[in-house]
Each structure stands twice: as structure tokens, then as C-alpha cells.
């Protein structure tokens, strides 16, 4: 999974940042599955960098693990995917669509994420084939690589009541 990232060093002077309310206008995820607190910067269709502030009050810590709180790896993957979905869905032609997980390859977890950590989530869209996008995603805590994966996204129009 060696690749040279095209994401510039942050912060950029004219960052394309989004608040959690603006993210909620783009992604359908709501508590407890809204896993991105802020988009620090992005280039629509190319890449996005987000932040997740991990609190000891997260619902998943009740069971994973009560005596040794560690953020589940699948939720780190989901948070990285949500950042990638924002990058794709901010393109004008994709507004109002949904981004589904199409696949995960070569996921690696390098550092345990615990309460008080701030995840920096980076996803770069490296290829597009029709409604399918492929991304390289990484999550960092204090500059240390916590997780990485190759993600596949499938874009789809949301179902309407008439189509169900």
C-alpha cells in the first residue's frame, strides 16, 4: 500500500472546511454513526481531511471494552470512509447521492485509539470508474499512524418512497 499522497500540508490558507452541521447536510449518518466532527480541508472529488474527537462518553466504549476502552477498528474504518464520502459527495454532480462501502482491502491497525485521542482522518480518491470510487485512507493520532486501508465507494441515488 505504498503511494505518494497528493494531500497538501495543512492548514492551507483558503481551506475548504466544514462544520459538523455542514457535514450532516452531505452525509446521512446520525448519532451514533456520525463519526466525523469536522472537515479540516478538502478538494471535492480528490481528497478530504477530517477530525474525530474521541470521547470517553462514546456509546461503543460501554462494550469495547469496559475495563480497557479501545475504539473498534471497524469504526475507525467507517470514520475514514465518511471522510472519503464527503470528498466524493461534495462534487456538484454527486450532491444528494449516497456513498456506500463497496469494499475494504489491506486494512491495518497500528495504534490503539482511546478516549481523549483526536483522530486525523485522511482519504484520497485515487481512481474513479463510473459510480465507483477508490480511496487510500489513513488515520493518525498525534502524528502517529493509527490505521490505513484501501476503500471502495459505490455512489447511488437515494431511494424515494415511490421506489421502495
ABEGO torsion letter per residue (X at the ends): XBBBBABBBOBBABBBBBBAAAAAAABABBOAABABABBABBBBGABBBBBBBBBAABAAAAAOBAABBBBBAAAAAAAAAAAAAAAAAABAAABGBBBBBAEBBGBBBABBBBBGBBBBBBBBBABBBEABBBBBBBBBBGGBBABBBBBBBBBBBBBBAAAX
